[in-house]
Amino acid sequence: MNNTHRGKKGSVKSKNLHPLNIHKNGYDFPLLIKSCPRLNQYVDKNSHGNLSIDFANPEAVKALNAALLEHHYGVKGWDIPEGALCPPIPGRVDYIHYVADLINETLHNQPGSVADTKLLDIGTGANGIYPLLACKTYGWQCVGSDINAQSLENVSAIIEHNTDLKDQFTLRHQADKNQFFKGIIQPNEYFDVMVCNPPFHASEEDALKGSRRKVNNLARNRGDNAQTKNAPLNFGGMEAELWCKGGEALFLKKMIKESKQFANQVGWFTSLVSKGENVKPLMKLINKSGAIEAREIEMTQGNKITRMLAWRFA
């Protein structure tokens, strides 16, 4: 079943985004083009007669993101290097809204209230999307970490374009690829929440196969039956962004084990989980680790279900 319907001005409205998600009413392309004129070259009517872009075109997706971030969140000069992961904004801000709900429900009587929250993003990538959205949507203090120094340089350039973020969004380089929190969380430092979008493929080959499936699915939705064997990564993604040895499951197993060492320095540990079959064994490991609470939260965007795992020790 298709869980979307047409909204105003020919947009496509999602029924399932978080109630606070400003993208639930679809994209107003004329307004977005005013904020980001380069988007105009990628906008055309789709087979339903609605204004849209070709979501299989990485440059079109990047231009749409830049327009969304500038028009709705006041983020200027957002850009990513060629080949870097280009995240879908509605789904990313949904994660931040659900994290805010979690904090509001469980930590509202503690220093980490929604209005006074410190967020750590593990693997912020070249796009820095979660801290950017958290800073602009909720005014949180954010730290983004990554093992790729070049990715952090790109995010630093984005921050330079937005002077209001300089005291709100800071970056830290993880020098040890086998660590998540050690070397990043400083002594006596406390974060209300940690977020993460782990690399979910086990190899570059797997990532390319996944991208081909996306491109072919998008083609079918447009009524094009052609199959693309050599499709590019339509949403981008470099090593450590989309794939790592052992894939999502091993990545998160290591993270869960290390999280116990920082039980008193993070209120909620959270992560997206792309593959449903990974949830049960990961929840089992979380419970074995001594967490006092663990949750699986489903976030739905159209036909896609994304799961967030959340656990805490105190």
Backbone hydrogen bonds in HBPLUS format (Angstrom, degrees):
<---DONOR---> <-ACCEPTOR-->    atom                        ^
c    i                          cat <-CA-CA->   ^        H-A-AA   ^      H-
h    n   atom  resd res      DA  || num        DHA   H-A  angle D-A-AA Bond
n    s   type  num  typ     dist DA aas  dist angle  dist       angle   num
A0005-HIS N   A0013-LYS O   3.04 MM   8  5.36 161.3  2.07 149.3 154.9     1
A0013-LYS N   A0005-HIS O   2.69 MM   8  5.36 157.6  1.74 164.8 167.8     2
A0007-GLY N   A0011-SER O   2.86 MM   4  5.07 167.5  1.88 128.7 133.0     3
A0011-SER N   A0008-LYS O   3.06 MM   3  5.82 164.7  2.09 124.3 128.7     4
A0021-ASN N   A0018-HIS O   2.87 MM   3  5.19 161.8  1.90 118.2 124.3     5
A0024-LYS N   A0021-ASN O   3.18 MM   3  5.76 164.6  2.20 122.7 123.1     6
A0026-GLY N   A0023-HIS O   3.00 MM   3  5.32 159.1  2.04 118.1 118.6     7
A0032-LEU N   A0028-ASP O   3.01 MM   4  6.24 159.6  2.05 153.7 160.2     8
A0033-ILE N   A0029-PHE O   2.85 MM   4  5.96 155.3  1.91 155.7 160.9     9
A0034-LYS N   A0030-PRO O   3.30 MM   4  6.55 143.9  2.44 136.0 144.4    10
A0034-LYS N   A0031-LEU O   3.15 MM   3  5.18 123.3  2.49  93.9 107.9    11
A0035-SER N   A0031-LEU O   3.27 MM   4  6.68 145.9  2.39 142.9 151.3    12
A0035-SER N   A0032-LEU O   3.11 MM   3  5.16 121.5  2.47  94.7 109.0    13
A0036-CYS N   A0032-LEU O   2.88 MM   4  6.13 146.0  1.99 146.0 156.7    14
A0039-LEU N   A0036-CYS O   2.92 MM   3  5.80 165.4  1.94 131.3 136.0    15
A0040-ASN N   A0037-PRO O   3.03 MM   3  5.67 152.1  2.11 118.0 124.6    16
A0042-TYR N   A0039-LEU O   2.92 MM   3  5.63 158.7  1.96 124.2 131.0    17
A0043-VAL N   A0040-ASN O   3.24 MM   3  5.36 158.4  2.29 106.6 112.9    18
A0044-ASP N   A0052-SER O   2.95 MM   8  5.67 159.6  1.99 156.4 163.1    19
A0052-SER N   A0044-ASP O   2.83 MM   8  5.67 150.5  1.92 151.6 158.8    20
A0046-ASN N   A0050-ASN O   2.74 MM   4  5.48 155.3  1.80 150.0 155.0    21
A0049-GLY N   A0046-ASN O   2.91 MM   3  5.28 163.2  1.94 116.0 120.7    22
A0057-ASN N   A0054-ASP O   2.95 MM   3  5.58 165.3  1.97 122.0 125.7    23
A0060-ALA N   A0057-ASN O   3.08 MM   3  5.31 122.1  2.42 104.2 118.5    24
A0061-VAL N   A0057-ASN O   3.07 MM   4  6.39 159.9  2.11 158.0 163.9    25
A0062-LYS N   A0058-PRO O   2.94 MM   4  6.11 156.0  1.99 145.5 152.4    26
A0063-ALA N   A0059-GLU O   3.00 MM   4  6.15 156.6  2.05 142.2 148.2    27
A0064-LEU N   A0060-ALA O   2.96 MM   4  6.19 155.0  2.02 146.5 153.5    28
A0065-ASN N   A0061-VAL O   2.94 MM   4  6.19 159.1  1.98 148.9 154.4    29
A0066-ALA N   A0062-LYS O   2.98 MM   4  6.23 163.1  2.01 150.7 154.9    30
A0067-ALA N   A0063-ALA O   3.03 MM   4  6.22 154.7  2.09 144.7 151.5    31
A0068-LEU N   A0064-LEU O   2.87 MM   4  6.12 162.1  1.90 154.8 159.7    32
A0069-LEU N   A0065-ASN O   2.87 MM   4  6.04 168.8  1.89 157.9 160.7    33
A0070-GLU N   A0066-ALA O   3.04 MM   4  6.15 153.7  2.11 140.8 147.9    34
A0071-HIS N   A0067-ALA O   2.84 MM   4  5.86 169.4  1.85 153.8 157.4    35
A0072-HIS N   A0068-LEU O   2.95 MM   4  5.70 162.0  1.98 144.3 150.2    36
A0073-TYR N   A0069-LEU O   3.12 MM   4  5.06 137.7  2.31 114.4 126.1    37
A0075-VAL N   A0069-LEU O   2.95 MM   6  5.24 166.6  1.96 131.5 127.7    38
A0074-GLY N   A0070-GLU O   3.19 MM   4  4.47 137.0  2.38 109.9 115.0    39
A0084-ALA N   A0081-PRO O   3.09 MM   3  5.59 164.7  2.12 135.9 136.6    40
A0237-GLY N   A0083-GLY O   2.80 MM 154  5.66 152.2  1.87 118.8 128.3    41
A0086-CYS N   A0235-PHE O   2.54 MM 149  4.97 166.9  1.56 162.0 158.4    42
A0092-ARG N   A0088-PRO O   3.23 MM   4  6.42 154.2  2.30 150.8 158.5    43
A0093-VAL N   A0089-ILE O   2.95 MM   4  6.13 167.5  1.97 168.5 169.3    44
A0094-ASP N   A0090-PRO O   3.12 MM   4  6.22 140.3  2.29 136.2 147.1    45
A0095-TYR N   A0091-GLY O   3.34 MM   4  6.63 150.6  2.43 141.1 146.1    46
A0097-HIS N   A0093-VAL O   2.97 MM   4  6.29 154.5  2.04 148.8 155.6    47
A0098-TYR N   A0094-ASP O   2.93 MM   4  6.24 161.0  1.97 157.4 162.0    48
A0099-VAL N   A0095-TYR O   2.93 MM   4  6.16 151.0  2.02 147.9 156.6    49
A0100-ALA N   A0096-ILE O   2.92 MM   4  6.13 152.5  1.99 144.4 152.0    50
A0101-ASP N   A0097-HIS O   2.96 MM   4  6.31 151.3  2.05 145.7 153.3    51
A0102-LEU N   A0098-TYR O   3.04 MM   4  6.27 154.8  2.11 142.0 148.4    52
A0103-ILE N   A0099-VAL O   2.94 MM   4  6.26 160.4  1.98 154.0 158.4    53
A0104-ASN N   A0100-ALA O   2.87 MM   4  6.00 164.5  1.89 151.2 156.0    54
A0105-GLU N   A0101-ASP O   2.93 MM   4  6.07 150.9  2.01 146.7 154.1    55
A0106-THR N   A0102-LEU O   3.10 MM   4  6.23 155.2  2.17 146.9 152.9    56
A0107-LEU N   A0103-ILE O   2.74 MM   4  5.11 158.0  1.79 143.9 149.8    57
A0110-GLN N   A0107-LEU O   2.96 MM   3  5.25 162.8  1.99 118.6 121.1    58
A0113-SER N   A0111-PRO O   2.97 MM   2  5.75 136.8  2.16 101.4  90.7    59
A0116-ASP N   A0113-SER O   2.96 MM   3  4.98 145.1  2.08 101.3 112.4    60
A0141-GLN N   A0117-THR O   3.05 MM  24  6.36 159.3  2.10 166.7 166.6    61
A0192-ASP N   A0118-LYS O   2.91 MM  74  5.39 134.0  2.12 136.3 150.4    62
A0193-VAL N   A0118-LYS O   3.39 MM  75  6.77 156.3  2.45 156.7 157.8    63
A0119-LEU N   A0141-GLN O   2.86 MM  22  6.30 159.5  1.90 159.8 165.3    64
A0143-VAL N   A0119-LEU O   2.87 MM  24  6.28 148.9  1.97 156.1 166.5    65
A0120-LEU N   A0193-VAL O   2.96 MM  73  6.40 154.3  2.02 151.3 159.6    66
A0195-VAL N   A0120-LEU O   2.83 MM  75  6.27 158.1  1.87 160.3 166.8    67
A0121-ASP N   A0143-VAL O   2.84 MM  22  6.20 164.6  1.86 165.2 170.2    68
A0145-SER N   A0121-ASP O   2.94 MM  24  6.16 168.0  1.95 174.8 172.1    69
A0122-ILE N   A0195-VAL O   3.00 MM  73  6.35 163.3  2.03 174.7 171.0    70
A0123-GLY N   A0145-SER O   2.89 MM  22  5.52 132.4  2.12 125.7 140.3    71
A0124-THR N   A0145-SER O   2.84 MM  21  5.73 160.0  1.88 153.7 159.1    72
A0128-GLY N   A0124-THR O   3.16 MM   4  4.94 143.2  2.30 142.5 145.8    73
A0132-LEU N   A0128-GLY O   3.15 MM   4  6.21 162.1  2.19 156.5 161.9    74
A0133-LEU N   A0129-ILE O   2.97 MM   4  6.13 166.0  1.99 153.3 156.5    75
A0134-ALA N   A0130-TYR O   2.88 MM   4  6.01 159.5  1.92 152.8 159.2    76
A0135-CYS N   A0131-PRO O   2.79 MM   4  5.84 162.3  1.82 152.5 156.8    77
A0136-LYS N   A0132-LEU O   3.06 MM   4  6.18 164.7  2.08 146.8 151.2    78
A0137-THR N   A0133-LEU O   2.78 MM   4  5.67 151.5  1.86 144.5 152.6    79
A0138-TYR N   A0134-ALA O   3.02 MM   4  5.50 156.1  2.08 131.9 139.6    80
A0140-TRP N   A0134-ALA O   3.46 MM   6  5.87 165.8  2.48 125.4 122.7    81
A0139-GLY N   A0135-CYS O   2.93 MM   4  4.42 129.5  2.19 110.5 121.4    82
A0142-CYS N   A0168-GLN O   2.85 MM  26  6.19 174.0  1.86 171.2 173.3    83
A0170-THR N   A0142-CYS O   3.00 MM  28  6.43 162.0  2.03 154.1 155.5    84
A0144-GLY N   A0170-THR O   2.91 MM  26  6.38 158.7  1.96 157.1 163.3    85
A0172-ARG N   A0144-GLY O   2.93 MM  28  6.26 152.2  2.01 154.0 156.8    86
A0146-ASP N   A0172-ARG O   3.30 MM  26  6.91 140.5  2.47 154.4 165.0    87
A0174-GLN N   A0146-ASP O   2.88 MM  28  5.50 172.2  1.88 131.8 134.5    88
A0152-LEU N   A0148-ASN O   3.25 MM   4  6.65 156.2  2.31 148.6 154.7    89
A0153-GLU N   A0149-ALA O   2.97 MM   4  6.27 145.2  2.09 143.3 153.3    90
A0154-ASN N   A0150-GLN O   3.12 MM   4  6.45 147.9  2.23 143.4 150.7    91
A0155-VAL N   A0151-SER O   3.13 MM   4  6.52 157.8  2.18 149.1 154.7    92
A0156-SER N   A0152-LEU O   2.85 MM   4  6.03 154.7  1.91 147.5 155.1    93
A0157-ALA N   A0153-GLU O   3.08 MM   4  6.34 144.8  2.21 139.8 148.0    94
A0158-ILE N   A0154-ASN O   3.17 MM   4  6.57 147.1  2.28 142.8 151.4    95
A0158-ILE N   A0155-VAL O   3.05 MM   3  5.02 118.1  2.44  94.2 109.6    96
A0159-ILE N   A0155-VAL O   2.96 MM   4  6.33 157.9  2.00 153.3 159.1    97
A0160-GLU N   A0156-SER O   2.95 MM   4  6.22 150.7  2.04 143.9 152.1    98
A0161-HIS N   A0157-ALA O   3.23 MM   4  6.53 135.5  2.44 136.7 146.9    99
A0161-HIS N   A0158-ILE O   3.06 MM   3  5.22 132.1  2.30  98.7 111.5   100
A0162-ASN N   A0159-ILE O   2.88 MM   3  5.06 151.3  1.97 106.2 115.7   101
A0165-LEU N   A0162-ASN O   2.89 MM   3  5.71 163.8  1.92 126.8 132.2   102
A0166-LYS N   A0163-THR O   3.27 MM   3  5.45 158.3  2.32 106.5 112.6   103
A0168-GLN N   A0165-LEU O   2.92 MM   3  4.88 156.0  1.98 107.3 114.7   104
A0169-PHE N   A0165-LEU O   2.87 MM   4  5.55 153.6  1.94 167.3 160.5   105
A0179-GLN N   A0176-ASP O   3.05 MM   3  5.58 168.0  2.06 122.6 124.5   106
A0184-ILE N   A0181-PHE O   2.95 MM   3  5.22 158.2  2.00 127.6 131.7   107
A0185-ILE N   A0181-PHE O   2.95 MM   4  5.62 165.3  1.97 155.4 159.8   108
A0189-GLU N   A0186-GLN O   2.99 MM   3  5.34 149.3  2.09 139.6 136.7   109
A0191-PHE N   A0265-GLN O   2.80 MM  74  6.13 161.9  1.84 149.6 153.8   110
A0267-GLY N   A0191-PHE O   2.83 MM  76  6.36 151.3  1.91 149.4 159.1   111
A0268-TRP N   A0192-ASP O   2.94 MM  76  6.22 145.7  2.06 129.7 139.6   112
A0194-MET N   A0268-TRP O   2.85 MM  74  6.30 145.0  1.98 160.6 170.8   113
A0270-THR N   A0194-MET O   2.94 MM  76  5.69 132.4  2.17 132.7 147.0   114
A0272-LEU N   A0196-CYS O   2.99 MM  76  6.34 163.0  2.02 164.9 168.0   115
A0201-HIS N   A0242-LEU O   2.94 MM  41  5.94 154.8  2.00 150.6 156.4   116
A0244-CYS N   A0201-HIS O   2.98 MM  43  6.48 149.5  2.07 155.5 156.9   117
A0207-ALA N   A0203-SER O   3.12 MM   4  6.43 155.2  2.18 144.5 151.3   118
A0208-LEU N   A0204-GLU O   2.93 MM   4  6.22 156.2  1.99 152.6 158.4   119
A0209-LYS N   A0205-GLU O   3.00 MM   4  6.27 156.5  2.05 148.3 154.7   120
A0210-GLY N   A0206-ASP O   2.95 MM   4  6.22 156.2  2.01 148.4 154.8   121
A0211-SER N   A0207-ALA O   2.97 MM   4  6.25 150.6  2.05 145.1 153.2   122
A0212-ARG N   A0208-LEU O   2.93 MM   4  6.21 155.8  1.99 149.2 155.5   123
A0213-ARG N   A0209-LYS O   3.07 MM   4  6.39 154.5  2.13 147.0 153.4   124
A0214-LYS N   A0210-GLY O   3.10 MM   4  6.41 154.7  2.17 144.2 150.7   125
A0215-VAL N   A0211-SER O   2.90 MM   4  6.21 166.4  1.92 157.1 159.9   126
A0216-ASN N   A0212-ARG O   2.89 MM   4  6.07 164.7  1.91 152.4 156.6   127
A0217-ASN N   A0213-ARG O   2.86 MM   4  6.02 152.4  1.94 146.4 154.4   128
A0218-LEU N   A0214-LYS O   2.86 MM   4  6.12 158.7  1.90 152.7 158.6   129
A0219-ALA N   A0215-VAL O   2.91 MM   4  6.15 150.8  1.99 144.5 153.0   130
A0220-ARG N   A0216-ASN O   2.93 MM   4  6.19 156.2  1.98 145.3 151.2   131
A0221-ASN N   A0217-ASN O   2.98 MM   4  6.24 154.3  2.05 146.3 153.3   132
A0222-ARG N   A0218-LEU O   3.10 MM   4  6.40 133.4  2.33 137.0 149.0   133
A0222-ARG N   A0219-ALA O   3.05 MM   3  5.09 129.8  2.31  94.7 108.5   134
A0224-ASP N   A0219-ALA O   2.73 MM   5  4.92 155.3  1.79 154.5 145.7   135
A0223-GLY N   A0220-ARG O   2.89 MM   3  4.88 151.8  1.97 100.7 110.0   136
A0236-GLY N   A0233-LEU O   2.82 MM   3  4.78 159.2  1.87 108.2 114.1   137
A0241-GLU N   A0238-MET O   2.89 MM   3  5.31 150.2  1.98 127.1 136.3   138
A0242-LEU N   A0238-MET O   3.11 MM   4  6.16 152.0  2.19 160.9 167.3   139
A0240-ALA N   A0243-TRP O   3.14 MM   3  5.46 159.9  2.18 153.3 155.0   140
A0247-GLY N   A0244-CYS O   2.84 MM   3  5.20 160.5  1.88 132.4 136.2   141
A0251-PHE N   A0247-GLY O   3.15 MM   4  6.25 165.5  2.17 156.6 161.0   142
A0252-LEU N   A0248-GLU O   2.98 MM   4  6.13 165.4  2.00 154.8 157.5   143
A0253-LYS N   A0249-ALA O   3.00 MM   4  6.19 149.3  2.09 144.5 153.7   144
A0254-LYS N   A0250-LEU O   3.07 MM   4  6.26 162.3  2.10 152.4 155.4   145
A0255-MET N   A0251-PHE O   3.08 MM   4  6.34 153.0  2.15 141.1 149.3   146
A0256-ILE N   A0252-LEU O   2.86 MM   4  6.00 164.2  1.89 151.1 154.4   147
A0257-LYS N   A0253-LYS O   3.15 MM   4  6.33 162.3  2.18 146.3 150.7   148
A0258-GLU N   A0254-LYS O   3.04 MM   4  6.27 160.1  2.08 148.9 154.2   149
A0259-SER N   A0255-MET O   2.85 MM   4  5.97 143.1  1.99 147.7 158.5   150
A0261-GLN N   A0258-GLU O   2.99 MM   3  5.61 142.3  2.14 116.1 125.4   151
A0262-PHE N   A0259-SER O   2.93 MM   3  5.32 150.6  2.02 110.2 119.5   152
A0263-ALA N   A0260-LYS O   3.30 MM   3  4.95 151.1  2.39 110.2 105.8   153
A0265-GLN N   A0262-PHE O   3.01 MM   3  5.25 162.5  2.04 112.3 117.7   154
A0269-PHE N   A0311-TRP O   2.87 MM  42  5.33 176.2  1.87 168.6 167.3   155
A0311-TRP N   A0269-PHE O   2.84 MM  42  5.33 155.9  1.90 152.5 160.5   156
A0271-SER N   A0309-LEU O   2.93 MM  38  5.40 144.5  2.06 148.6 157.0   157
A0309-LEU N   A0271-SER O   2.83 MM  38  5.40 163.1  1.86 165.4 164.7   158
A0273-VAL N   A0307-ARG O   2.73 MM  34  5.23 147.7  1.83 153.5 155.0   159
A0278-ASN N   A0275-LYS O   2.99 MM   3  5.68 161.2  2.03 120.7 126.9   160
A0279-VAL N   A0276-GLY O   3.18 MM   3  5.59 155.6  2.24 111.4 118.1   161
A0282-LEU N   A0278-ASN O   3.18 MM   4  6.19 155.0  2.25 149.7 157.2   162
A0283-MET N   A0279-VAL O   2.83 MM   4  6.02 158.8  1.87 160.5 166.6   163
A0284-LYS N   A0280-LYS O   3.01 MM   4  6.21 153.5  2.08 148.7 156.3   164
A0285-LEU N   A0281-PRO O   3.05 MM   4  6.27 151.0  2.13 140.3 147.4   165
A0286-ILE N   A0282-LEU O   2.91 MM   4  6.18 155.1  1.97 148.3 155.3   166
A0287-ASN N   A0283-MET O   3.01 MM   4  6.24 162.8  2.04 149.6 153.3   167
A0288-LYS N   A0284-LYS O   3.04 MM   4  6.27 149.2  2.14 141.8 150.5   168
A0289-SER N   A0285-LEU O   2.96 MM   4  6.13 133.0  2.19 141.4 153.8   169
A0289-SER N   A0286-ILE O   3.09 MM   3  5.09 131.1  2.34  94.8 108.3   170
A0290-GLY N   A0287-ASN O   3.44 MM   3  5.76 163.3  2.47 105.5 110.2   171
A0292-ILE N   A0312-ARG O   2.84 MM  20  6.09 134.4  2.04 140.3 154.9   172
A0312-ARG N   A0293-GLU O   3.07 MM  19  5.61 150.5  2.16 153.5 157.0   173
A0295-ARG N   A0310-ALA O   2.74 MM  15  5.15 155.0  1.81 153.6 159.5   174
A0310-ALA N   A0295-ARG O   2.95 MM  15  5.15 156.3  2.01 147.6 150.5   175
A0297-ILE N   A0308-MET O   2.81 MM  11  5.03 168.2  1.82 151.9 156.1   176
A0308-MET N   A0297-ILE O   2.76 MM  11  5.03 158.8  1.81 148.1 155.5   177
A0299-MET N   A0306-THR O   2.71 MM   7  5.11 163.9  1.73 166.2 170.1   178
A0306-THR N   A0299-MET O   2.75 MM   7  5.11 178.6  1.75 164.3 164.7   179
A0301-GLN N   A0304-LYS O   2.90 MM   3  5.27 163.1  1.93 157.4 162.3   180
A0304-LYS N   A0301-GLN O   3.04 MM   3  5.27 155.6  2.10 131.2 128.8   181
